[in-house]
Amino acid sequence: MLTRIKGWARHIKTDTHAVYLAARDPRVPWFAKVLAIAVAAYALSPIDLIPDFVPILGYLDDLIIVPLGIWLVVALVPGEVMAEYRIKAREAAERPTSRSGMIAIIVLWLASALLIGWLGYRYWMRT
């Protein structure tokens, strides 16, 4: 049972990414694009319709709204387009991540923030 639930969750995650990718394809009708963007934004957003700390209802909206939205988008997107983006989403999920790259980006952002702060301090202290 737990294995089946984990497989379903992976499938939803892959389809969420595939829906996001399909939203930018010119072969997808405009109304499907709008719905795909809304579903992907809701699924990937940390802000929920009902906050997760609300007992039962907090997680129930994620278990109903996201899969229902994905199902609707998949029904509206042409089959060959959706199949193409599911493959791309699976490939992206299998791609290794780089911790050193992530650290380099964080250091770059921090250095930029410090430089801007230092320049701002020098500018306002001069006047």
N, C-alpha and C positions, 0 to 999 in steps of 0.2 A: 504494500500500500504506500509506504513512504517513498519507495523508488519511483512509483508511478507519479506521485505528487511532485517529486524533484524533476522528473522528465517533463511534466506539464509546465512547471515554472521555467525551465530552460527554454521550452518551446515558446512561451509567452515573451521571454526576454529577447529571443532571436526575432520573433515576429515584430516586436516593438521597434527594434533596430531596422528591420526590413521595411516597416511602414514609414519610418522616418526617411529612409533612403528613397522609397517610392514617391514620397511627397514632392521630390525635386525632379522627377522624370517628366518630360514633355508628353509622353504617351498616356499619362494618367489624367482623367477628366478633372476639371477644376474643382468640382464639388467633392471629389474623393481626396484631392490634395488638401483642401481646407479641413476636412474631417481627419485626415492622416496627421496633419500638423497639430491639430487639437488633441488627438489621442496620444501622440508621441510626447507632446509637451506635458500633458497630464500625467502620463506614466513615468516620465523622467523627472518631473518636478518634485521638490521636497515638500511642497505645499499641497495638501489634500483638501477635497471638498468637506470631508468630515475628518478631523484630526485623529491620528492613530491612538492617542491616549484615551479616547472615548471607548469604553468597553464594548466589545463585539462590533458595533457599528463602524468604528475606526478602521478596522481591517476589512470589513464587509464591503465597503465601497471600492476598495482596491480589488477585491475578489470578483466584483460584478462589473463595475464600470470599465476597467481596463480590458478584460477579455471580451466584453460585449462590443466595445469600440473597435478593438482589433478585428474581431469577426466581421463587423460591418465594413470596415475599410478593405479587408481582404475580399469581401464579396463585391465591392465596387471597383477594385483595381483589376485590370486584365490579368488573367492567369499566368501568362508567360512572363509578364513584368514582375509579378509577385514572386514567381519561382526564381527569377534571376536575382532579385534582391535578397531572398532568403539565403541563397548560396553565398552572396557577398557578406551578409550578416554573420553566417556561420564561420566564414573565413576570417572575418574581423575578430570574432570571439576566440578563435584559436591562435591568433597572432600573439606573440610574446610581448609583454610590456617591459619597459625599461625604467627601473628605479633610478638609475643614474641620470637619465634624461629628465625625469620628474624632479629630482633634486636640483639639477642645473637650472631648470625653469623657475623653481621656487627661489633659488639664490639670485637669479637675474631679476625677478620681481622685487625681492627685498632690496637689492642693490639700487634698483631704479627708484624705489620709494625713498630710500635713504638719501640718494642724490637730490631728488626733488625737494625733500624736507630741508636738506642742508642749503640748497640754493634759495629756497623760500626764506629760511632763517637769515641768511646773509642779506637778502634783498630788503626785508622788513627791519632788520636791525640797523641798516644804513640810513633809513629815513627817520 
